[in-house]
Amino acid sequence: MMRRMDLDALQAELAGTPLQDWSADLPGQIDAKLAIGHGDLERWYAAVEALPALEAEQIDLLRDFKLDGTRDETTQAALDSALRGLIPWRKGPFHLFGVHVDTEWRSDWKWQRVSPHLNLTGKRVLDVGCGNGYYMWRMLGDGARSVVGIDPNWLFLCQFLAMKNYLPDMPAWHLPLGIEELPAKLLGFDTVFSMGVLYHRRSPIDHLLELKDCLLKGGELVLETLVVEGDAQQVLVPEDRYAQMRNVWFLPSVPALELWLRRAGFVDVRCVDVSVTSVEEQRSTEWMRYQSLPEFLDPLDHRRTLEGLPAPRRAVLVARKP
């Protein structure tokens, strides 16, 4: 059975900040979630427990996620086997002691597009919809003081714990919560990330307001989402699926998204990157064997999805809470 989550270090990090009361309530909230759990949680956590003892003698979170240290073939094989118990791996890649976890997404490419526009040095960061925590580690590599990630997916939590197993003292914590489970008016983080979340929300403006409520005055929002081309009134609402995803609601143009951010009360709104997702950036691998982007696009025209809609285009916007 999954052990109770040790949140002492997180509570120590947040002591004396506006987040202190929230952190005091977290153990009870997480215990209640653990009591409900998930049918596969024991199997996934057993994979984490099966990780061999290794010491990270070299740690690189700035250029990549790479840990290395002394190991033999038997230990490396045990590591590979344990990590395969946590398939499918979507965000990454991870390089651990000679094992290359080749994830569905080349998330490192996205981070290369995002990170030059940010200054995370000394910042307390919240990553909403953090997945398995890949970007959280990269945020620490870029100088963040601490990172809290929230995502209600239990497999993603176990994948994060697999990395945390080798980086136990790093100030990163993954909480199995959705943003709707955070208290209103947290008002405690210097920087809040929402990457790949907005288009899954039925009420995008409400999501932007929730993100703003997590920020300190003067704090920065980093927003990454699917967009379409067009003017400030252009928004695509898929009839049913989009690139085979069921729960996609709103794909605004960049000018529309900038307008939404201003309406939600953000200032200094700017778009720092727009890119069309390539079949090299998102694809099936031996670590994620399900269908991926190549199967979701029109085989005769990669500019369209299977549904005949514009192919995935993603934008990164940065905005400030006044």
Contacts in CASP RR format, 6 or more apart in sequence:
PFRMAT RR
TARGET T0000
AUTHOR 0000-0000-0000
METHOD contacts of the structure
MODEL  1
MMRRMDLDALQAELAGTPLQDWSADLPGQIDAKLAIGHGDLERWYAAVEA
LPALEAEQIDLLRDFKLDGTRDETTQAALDSALRGLIPWRKGPFHLFGVH
VDTEWRSDWKWQRVSPHLNLTGKRVLDVGCGNGYYMWRMLGDGARSVVGI
DPNWLFLCQFLAMKNYLPDMPAWHLPLGIEELPAKLLGFDTVFSMGVLYH
RRSPIDHLLELKDCLLKGGELVLETLVVEGDAQQVLVPEDRYAQMRNVWF
LPSVPALELWLRRAGFVDVRCVDVSVTSVEEQRSTEWMRYQSLPEFLDPL
DHRRTLEGLPAPRRAVLVARKP
1 42 0 8 1.000
1 45 0 8 1.000
2 34 0 8 1.000
2 41 0 8 1.000
2 42 0 8 1.000
2 45 0 8 1.000
4 27 0 8 1.000
4 30 0 8 1.000
4 31 0 8 1.000
4 34 0 8 1.000
5 27 0 8 1.000
5 30 0 8 1.000
5 34 0 8 1.000
7 23 0 8 1.000
7 26 0 8 1.000
7 27 0 8 1.000
7 30 0 8 1.000
7 173 0 8 1.000
9 171 0 8 1.000
9 173 0 8 1.000
10 23 0 8 1.000
10 26 0 8 1.000
10 148 0 8 1.000
10 173 0 8 1.000
11 20 0 8 1.000
11 23 0 8 1.000
11 24 0 8 1.000
11 26 0 8 1.000
13 124 0 8 1.000
13 146 0 8 1.000
13 171 0 8 1.000
14 20 0 8 1.000
14 22 0 8 1.000
14 23 0 8 1.000
15 23 0 8 1.000
17 124 0 8 1.000
17 188 0 8 1.000
18 186 0 8 1.000
18 187 0 8 1.000
18 188 0 8 1.000
18 216 0 8 1.000
19 124 0 8 1.000
19 186 0 8 1.000
19 188 0 8 1.000
19 189 0 8 1.000
22 182 0 8 1.000
22 183 0 8 1.000
22 186 0 8 1.000
25 183 0 8 1.000
26 175 0 8 1.000
29 177 0 8 1.000
29 181 0 8 1.000
30 175 0 8 1.000
30 176 0 8 1.000
30 177 0 8 1.000
33 176 0 8 1.000
33 177 0 8 1.000
34 176 0 8 1.000
37 154 0 8 1.000
38 154 0 8 1.000
40 154 0 8 1.000
40 155 0 8 1.000
41 154 0 8 1.000
41 158 0 8 1.000
43 85 0 8 1.000
44 85 0 8 1.000
44 86 0 8 1.000
44 154 0 8 1.000
44 155 0 8 1.000
44 158 0 8 1.000
45 158 0 8 1.000
45 161 0 8 1.000
47 82 0 8 1.000
47 83 0 8 1.000
47 85 0 8 1.000
47 86 0 8 1.000
47 158 0 8 1.000
47 162 0 8 1.000
48 82 0 8 1.000
48 86 0 8 1.000
48 158 0 8 1.000
48 161 0 8 1.000
48 162 0 8 1.000
48 165 0 8 1.000
50 78 0 8 1.000
50 81 0 8 1.000
50 82 0 8 1.000
51 78 0 8 1.000
51 79 0 8 1.000
51 82 0 8 1.000
51 83 0 8 1.000
51 162 0 8 1.000
51 165 0 8 1.000
51 166 0 8 1.000
52 75 0 8 1.000
52 78 0 8 1.000
52 79 0 8 1.000
52 82 0 8 1.000
54 69 0 8 1.000
54 70 0 8 1.000
54 71 0 8 1.000
54 75 0 8 1.000
54 79 0 8 1.000
54 97 0 8 1.000
54 166 0 8 1.000
55 69 0 8 1.000
55 70 0 8 1.000
55 166 0 8 1.000
56 67 0 8 1.000
56 68 0 8 1.000
56 69 0 8 1.000
56 166 0 8 1.000
56 167 0 8 1.000
57 68 0 8 1.000
57 69 0 8 1.000
57 70 0 8 1.000
58 66 0 8 1.000
58 67 0 8 1.000
58 68 0 8 1.000
58 69 0 8 1.000
59 66 0 8 1.000
59 67 0 8 1.000
59 167 0 8 1.000
60 66 0 8 1.000
60 67 0 8 1.000
61 137 0 8 1.000
61 138 0 8 1.000
61 140 0 8 1.000
61 141 0 8 1.000
62 141 0 8 1.000
62 142 0 8 1.000
64 93 0 8 1.000
64 95 0 8 1.000
64 108 0 8 1.000
65 92 0 8 1.000
65 93 0 8 1.000
65 94 0 8 1.000
65 95 0 8 1.000
65 108 0 8 1.000
65 134 0 8 1.000
65 137 0 8 1.000
65 138 0 8 1.000
65 163 0 8 1.000
66 95 0 8 1.000
66 96 0 8 1.000
67 95 0 8 1.000
67 96 0 8 1.000
67 97 0 8 1.000
67 166 0 8 1.000
67 167 0 8 1.000
68 95 0 8 1.000
68 97 0 8 1.000
68 98 0 8 1.000
69 97 0 8 1.000
71 79 0 8 1.000
71 97 0 8 1.000
71 98 0 8 1.000
75 97 0 8 1.000
76 97 0 8 1.000
76 98 0 8 1.000
76 99 0 8 1.000
79 96 0 8 1.000
79 97 0 8 1.000
79 99 0 8 1.000
80 99 0 8 1.000
82 162 0 8 1.000
83 89 0 8 1.000
83 96 0 8 1.000
83 99 0 8 1.000
83 101 0 8 1.000
83 162 0 8 1.000
84 287 0 8 1.000
86 155 0 8 1.000
86 158 0 8 1.000
86 159 0 8 1.000
86 162 0 8 1.000
87 287 0 8 1.000
87 288 0 8 1.000
87 289 0 8 1.000
88 104 0 8 1.000
88 287 0 8 1.000
88 288 0 8 1.000
88 289 0 8 1.000
88 290 0 8 1.000
89 101 0 8 1.000
89 103 0 8 1.000
89 104 0 8 1.000
89 132 0 8 1.000
89 159 0 8 1.000
89 287 0 8 1.000
89 288 0 8 1.000
90 103 0 8 1.000
90 104 0 8 1.000
90 105 0 8 1.000
90 131 0 8 1.000
90 132 0 8 1.000
90 288 0 8 1.000
91 103 0 8 1.000
91 104 0 8 1.000
91 105 0 8 1.000
91 107 0 8 1.000
91 131 0 8 1.000
91 132 0 8 1.000
91 133 0 8 1.000
91 134 0 8 1.000
91 135 0 8 1.000
92 101 0 8 1.000
92 103 0 8 1.000
92 105 0 8 1.000
92 106 0 8 1.000
92 107 0 8 1.000
92 108 0 8 1.000
92 132 0 8 1.000
92 134 0 8 1.000
93 100 0 8 1.000
93 101 0 8 1.000
93 102 0 8 1.000
93 103 0 8 1.000
93 106 0 8 1.000
93 107 0 8 1.000
93 108 0 8 1.000
94 100 0 8 1.000
94 101 0 8 1.000
94 103 0 8 1.000
94 134 0 8 1.000
94 163 0 8 1.000
95 101 0 8 1.000
96 163 0 8 1.000
96 166 0 8 1.000
101 287 0 8 1.000
102 285 0 8 1.000
102 286 0 8 1.000
102 287 0 8 1.000
103 134 0 8 1.000
103 285 0 8 1.000
103 287 0 8 1.000
103 288 0 8 1.000
104 282 0 8 1.000
104 283 0 8 1.000
104 284 0 8 1.000
104 285 0 8 1.000
104 287 0 8 1.000
104 288 0 8 1.000
104 292 0 8 1.000
105 281 0 8 1.000
105 282 0 8 1.000
106 280 0 8 1.000
106 281 0 8 1.000
106 282 0 8 1.000
107 134 0 8 1.000
107 135 0 8 1.000
108 138 0 8 1.000
109 281 0 8 1.000
110 195 0 8 1.000
110 224 0 8 1.000
110 281 0 8 1.000
110 314 0 8 1.000
111 135 0 8 1.000
111 138 0 8 1.000
113 273 0 8 1.000
113 275 0 8 1.000
113 316 0 8 1.000
114 195 0 8 1.000
114 222 0 8 1.000
114 224 0 8 1.000
114 272 0 8 1.000
114 273 0 8 1.000
114 316 0 8 1.000
115 138 0 8 1.000
115 142 0 8 1.000
117 272 0 8 1.000
117 273 0 8 1.000
117 316 0 8 1.000
117 318 0 8 1.000
118 142 0 8 1.000
118 191 0 8 1.000
118 220 0 8 1.000
118 222 0 8 1.000
118 318 0 8 1.000
120 139 0 8 1.000
120 142 0 8 1.000
120 143 0 8 1.000
120 144 0 8 1.000
120 191 0 8 1.000
121 142 0 8 1.000
121 143 0 8 1.000
121 144 0 8 1.000
122 143 0 8 1.000
122 144 0 8 1.000
122 145 0 8 1.000
122 190 0 8 1.000
123 143 0 8 1.000
123 144 0 8 1.000
123 145 0 8 1.000
123 190 0 8 1.000
123 191 0 8 1.000
124 144 0 8 1.000
124 145 0 8 1.000
124 146 0 8 1.000
124 148 0 8 1.000
124 188 0 8 1.000
124 189 0 8 1.000
124 190 0 8 1.000
124 191 0 8 1.000
125 136 0 8 1.000
125 139 0 8 1.000
125 144 0 8 1.000
125 145 0 8 1.000
125 146 0 8 1.000
125 147 0 8 1.000
125 148 0 8 1.000
125 189 0 8 1.000
125 190 0 8 1.000
125 191 0 8 1.000
125 192 0 8 1.000
125 193 0 8 1.000
126 147 0 8 1.000
126 148 0 8 1.000
126 149 0 8 1.000
126 150 0 8 1.000
126 189 0 8 1.000
126 191 0 8 1.000
126 192 0 8 1.000
126 193 0 8 1.000
126 214 0 8 1.000
127 133 0 8 1.000
127 135 0 8 1.000
127 136 0 8 1.000
127 139 0 8 1.000
127 147 0 8 1.000
127 148 0 8 1.000
127 149 0 8 1.000
127 150 0 8 1.000
127 192 0 8 1.000
127 193 0 8 1.000
127 195 0 8 1.000
128 149 0 8 1.000
128 150 0 8 1.000
128 178 0 8 1.000
128 179 0 8 1.000
128 192 0 8 1.000
128 193 0 8 1.000
128 194 0 8 1.000
128 197 0 8 1.000
128 211 0 8 1.000
128 214 0 8 1.000
129 149 0 8 1.000
129 150 0 8 1.000
129 151 0 8 1.000
129 178 0 8 1.000
129 179 0 8 1.000
129 194 0 8 1.000
129 195 0 8 1.000
129 196 0 8 1.000
129 197 0 8 1.000
130 136 0 8 1.000
130 149 0 8 1.000
130 150 0 8 1.000
130 151 0 8 1.000
130 156 0 8 1.000
130 160 0 8 1.000
130 174 0 8 1.000
130 193 0 8 1.000
131 151 0 8 1.000
131 153 0 8 1.000
131 156 0 8 1.000
131 159 0 8 1.000
131 160 0 8 1.000
132 155 0 8 1.000
132 156 0 8 1.000
132 159 0 8 1.000
132 160 0 8 1.000
132 163 0 8 1.000
133 149 0 8 1.000
133 151 0 8 1.000
133 156 0 8 1.000
133 159 0 8 1.000
133 160 0 8 1.000
133 163 0 8 1.000
133 172 0 8 1.000
133 174 0 8 1.000
135 193 0 8 1.000
135 195 0 8 1.000
136 147 0 8 1.000
136 149 0 8 1.000
136 160 0 8 1.000
136 172 0 8 1.000
136 174 0 8 1.000
137 163 0 8 1.000
137 167 0 8 1.000
137 170 0 8 1.000
137 172 0 8 1.000
139 147 0 8 1.000
139 193 0 8 1.000
140 147 0 8 1.000
140 170 0 8 1.000
140 171 0 8 1.000
140 172 0 8 1.000
144 191 0 8 1.000
145 171 0 8 1.000
146 171 0 8 1.000
146 172 0 8 1.000
146 173 0 8 1.000
147 171 0 8 1.000
147 172 0 8 1.000
147 173 0 8 1.000
148 172 0 8 1.000
148 173 0 8 1.000
148 175 0 8 1.000
148 189 0 8 1.000
149 172 0 8 1.000
149 173 0 8 1.000
149 174 0 8 1.000
149 175 0 8 1.000
150 174 0 8 1.000
150 175 0 8 1.000
150 176 0 8 1.000
150 177 0 8 1.000
150 178 0 8 1.000
150 179 0 8 1.000
150 181 0 8 1.000
150 182 0 8 1.000
151 157 0 8 1.000
151 174 0 8 1.000
151 176 0 8 1.000
151 177 0 8 1.000
151 178 0 8 1.000
152 176 0 8 1.000
152 177 0 8 1.000
152 178 0 8 1.000
152 181 0 8 1.000
153 176 0 8 1.000
154 176 0 8 1.000
156 174 0 8 1.000
157 174 0 8 1.000
157 176 0 8 1.000
160 172 0 8 1.000
160 174 0 8 1.000
161 174 0 8 1.000
164 170 0 8 1.000
164 172 0 8 1.000
164 174 0 8 1.000
179 207 0 8 1.000
179 210 0 8 1.000
179 211 0 8 1.000
179 214 0 8 1.000
180 210 0 8 1.000
182 210 0 8 1.000
182 214 0 8 1.000
184 213 0 8 1.000
185 213 0 8 1.000
186 213 0 8 1.000
186 214 0 8 1.000
187 213 0 8 1.000
187 214 0 8 1.000
187 215 0 8 1.000
187 216 0 8 1.000
187 217 0 8 1.000
188 214 0 8 1.000
188 215 0 8 1.000
188 216 0 8 1.000
189 214 0 8 1.000
189 215 0 8 1.000
189 216 0 8 1.000
189 219 0 8 1.000
190 215 0 8 1.000
190 216 0 8 1.000
190 219 0 8 1.000
190 220 0 8 1.000
191 215 0 8 1.000
191 219 0 8 1.000
191 220 0 8 1.000
191 221 0 8 1.000
191 222 0 8 1.000
192 211 0 8 1.000
192 214 0 8 1.000
192 215 0 8 1.000
192 219 0 8 1.000
192 220 0 8 1.000
192 221 0 8 1.000
192 222 0 8 1.000
193 221 0 8 1.000
193 222 0 8 1.000
193 224 0 8 1.000
194 207 0 8 1.000
194 211 0 8 1.000
194 221 0 8 1.000
194 222 0 8 1.000
194 223 0 8 1.000
194 224 0 8 1.000
194 225 0 8 1.000
195 222 0 8 1.000
195 223 0 8 1.000
195 224 0 8 1.000
195 225 0 8 1.000
196 224 0 8 1.000
196 225 0 8 1.000
196 226 0 8 1.000
197 207 0 8 1.000
197 225 0 8 1.000
198 204 0 8 1.000
198 207 0 8 1.000
198 208 0 8 1.000
198 223 0 8 1.000
198 225 0 8 1.000
198 226 0 8 1.000
198 250 0 8 1.000
199 225 0 8 1.000
199 226 0 8 1.000
199 242 0 8 1.000
199 248 0 8 1.000
199 249 0 8 1.000
199 250 0 8 1.000
199 251 0 8 1.000
200 247 0 8 1.000
200 248 0 8 1.000
200 249 0 8 1.000
201 207 0 8 1.000
201 249 0 8 1.000
201 250 0 8 1.000
202 249 0 8 1.000
204 249 0 8 1.000
204 250 0 8 1.000
204 252 0 8 1.000
204 260 0 8 1.000
205 260 0 8 1.000
205 263 0 8 1.000
205 264 0 8 1.000
208 221 0 8 1.000
208 223 0 8 1.000
208 260 0 8 1.000
208 261 0 8 1.000
208 264 0 8 1.000
208 266 0 8 1.000
209 264 0 8 1.000
211 221 0 8 1.000
211 223 0 8 1.000
212 221 0 8 1.000
212 264 0 8 1.000
212 265 0 8 1.000
212 266 0 8 1.000
212 321 0 8 1.000
215 221 0 8 1.000
215 321 0 8 1.000
216 321 0 8 1.000
217 321 0 8 1.000
217 322 0 8 1.000
218 320 0 8 1.000
218 321 0 8 1.000
218 322 0 8 1.000
219 320 0 8 1.000
219 321 0 8 1.000
220 318 0 8 1.000
220 319 0 8 1.000
220 320 0 8 1.000
220 321 0 8 1.000
221 261 0 8 1.000
221 266 0 8 1.000
221 317 0 8 1.000
221 318 0 8 1.000
221 319 0 8 1.000
221 320 0 8 1.000
221 321 0 8 1.000
222 316 0 8 1.000
222 317 0 8 1.000
222 318 0 8 1.000
223 257 0 8 1.000
223 261 0 8 1.000
223 316 0 8 1.000
223 317 0 8 1.000
223 318 0 8 1.000
223 319 0 8 1.000
224 314 0 8 1.000
224 315 0 8 1.000
224 316 0 8 1.000
224 317 0 8 1.000
225 251 0 8 1.000
225 257 0 8 1.000
225 314 0 8 1.000
225 315 0 8 1.000
226 242 0 8 1.000
226 248 0 8 1.000
226 251 0 8 1.000
226 312 0 8 1.000
226 313 0 8 1.000
226 314 0 8 1.000
227 251 0 8 1.000
227 252 0 8 1.000
227 253 0 8 1.000
227 254 0 8 1.000
227 257 0 8 1.000
227 274 0 8 1.000
227 313 0 8 1.000
227 314 0 8 1.000
227 315 0 8 1.000
228 234 0 8 1.000
228 235 0 8 1.000
228 236 0 8 1.000
228 251 0 8 1.000
228 252 0 8 1.000
228 253 0 8 1.000
228 310 0 8 1.000
228 313 0 8 1.000
229 253 0 8 1.000
229 310 0 8 1.000
229 313 0 8 1.000
230 253 0 8 1.000
230 254 0 8 1.000
230 255 0 8 1.000
230 256 0 8 1.000
231 253 0 8 1.000
231 255 0 8 1.000
231 256 0 8 1.000
232 253 0 8 1.000
232 255 0 8 1.000
232 256 0 8 1.000
232 258 0 8 1.000
232 259 0 8 1.000
233 256 0 8 1.000
234 252 0 8 1.000
234 253 0 8 1.000
234 255 0 8 1.000
234 256 0 8 1.000
235 250 0 8 1.000
235 251 0 8 1.000
235 252 0 8 1.000
235 253 0 8 1.000
235 256 0 8 1.000
236 250 0 8 1.000
236 251 0 8 1.000
236 252 0 8 1.000
236 309 0 8 1.000
236 310 0 8 1.000
237 249 0 8 1.000
237 250 0 8 1.000
237 251 0 8 1.000
238 248 0 8 1.000
238 249 0 8 1.000
238 251 0 8 1.000
238 307 0 8 1.000
238 309 0 8 1.000
239 307 0 8 1.000
240 246 0 8 1.000
240 307 0 8 1.000
241 248 0 8 1.000
241 307 0 8 1.000
242 248 0 8 1.000
242 251 0 8 1.000
242 305 0 8 1.000
242 307 0 8 1.000
242 309 0 8 1.000
243 293 0 8 1.000
243 296 0 8 1.000
243 297 0 8 1.000
243 305 0 8 1.000
243 306 0 8 1.000
243 307 0 8 1.000
243 309 0 8 1.000
243 311 0 8 1.000
243 312 0 8 1.000
244 291 0 8 1.000
244 295 0 8 1.000
244 296 0 8 1.000
244 305 0 8 1.000
244 306 0 8 1.000
252 260 0 8 1.000
254 271 0 8 1.000
254 274 0 8 1.000
254 315 0 8 1.000
254 317 0 8 1.000
257 271 0 8 1.000
257 315 0 8 1.000
257 317 0 8 1.000
258 269 0 8 1.000
258 270 0 8 1.000
258 271 0 8 1.000
258 317 0 8 1.000
261 269 0 8 1.000
261 317 0 8 1.000
261 319 0 8 1.000
262 269 0 8 1.000
265 321 0 8 1.000
265 322 0 8 1.000
266 319 0 8 1.000
266 320 0 8 1.000
266 321 0 8 1.000
266 322 0 8 1.000
267 319 0 8 1.000
267 320 0 8 1.000
267 321 0 8 1.000
267 322 0 8 1.000
268 318 0 8 1.000
268 319 0 8 1.000
268 320 0 8 1.000
269 317 0 8 1.000
269 318 0 8 1.000
269 319 0 8 1.000
270 317 0 8 1.000
270 318 0 8 1.000
270 319 0 8 1.000
271 315 0 8 1.000
271 316 0 8 1.000
271 317 0 8 1.000
272 316 0 8 1.000
272 317 0 8 1.000
272 318 0 8 1.000
273 315 0 8 1.000
273 316 0 8 1.000
274 313 0 8 1.000
274 314 0 8 1.000
274 315 0 8 1.000
274 316 0 8 1.000
275 313 0 8 1.000
275 314 0 8 1.000
276 311 0 8 1.000
276 312 0 8 1.000
276 313 0 8 1.000
276 314 0 8 1.000
277 293 0 8 1.000
277 311 0 8 1.000
277 312 0 8 1.000
277 313 0 8 1.000
277 314 0 8 1.000
279 293 0 8 1.000
279 294 0 8 1.000
279 297 0 8 1.000
279 302 0 8 1.000
281 293 0 8 1.000
282 292 0 8 1.000
282 293 0 8 1.000
283 292 0 8 1.000
283 293 0 8 1.000
283 294 0 8 1.000
284 290 0 8 1.000
284 291 0 8 1.000
284 292 0 8 1.000
284 294 0 8 1.000
284 295 0 8 1.000
293 312 0 8 1.000
296 305 0 8 1.000
296 306 0 8 1.000
297 304 0 8 1.000
297 305 0 8 1.000
297 306 0 8 1.000
297 311 0 8 1.000
298 304 0 8 1.000
298 305 0 8 1.000
298 306 0 8 1.000
298 308 0 8 1.000
302 311 0 8 1.000
303 310 0 8 1.000
303 311 0 8 1.000
304 310 0 8 1.000
304 311 0 8 1.000
305 311 0 8 1.000
305 312 0 8 1.000
END
